[in-house]
Amino acid sequence: MPTAAKLVAALIFAAVGYALFVSMVTIYGDDRVPGYLLPLCLVAGLIVGWQICGKNAHGLMSGIGNGYTAIVAQSFIILFVLSFITMLEQSMRGRYDGPMDAMIDSFKLLSEYGFRFATPEIGMIMVVGGFVGGAMAGIAGRRFPH
């Protein structure tokens, strides 16, 4: 059932996803930025804002806690999908000997992307975005209950 907290959280975490996208583009530098990165960041923000943060935000403190949970889930979803699509692209080029090699490499790619995007700028976006998104969802959940 749609609630104000779910709507607020989904919109704010989509905006945080856009901020993450802008920061990730600067990290890519001269490398080719995947065309699906912006929709991935936005959709991941919408999903975690609606399903994780907005659903459980009933006050300020619970909203902030759920905001941090949602931002961690959002970053994991983004990194997992990035690594999985990269693995699929490499498997189409015949890089792997079998399916187990591809699955193992997808988790290796996940950790490489995690270390590549672990910058202070992205960390601050996550901390501030999780706090603001959770707090606003909590306020909306308290002000406009079901």
Secondary structure, 3 states (H helix, E strand, C coil): CCCHHHHHHHHHHHHHHHHHHHHHHHHHCCCCCCCCHHHHHHHHHHHHHHHHHHHHCCCHHHHHHHHHHHHHHHHHHHHHHHHHHHHHHHHHCCCCCCHHHHHHHHHHHHHHHHHHCCCHHHHHHHHHHHHHHHHHHHHHHHHCCC
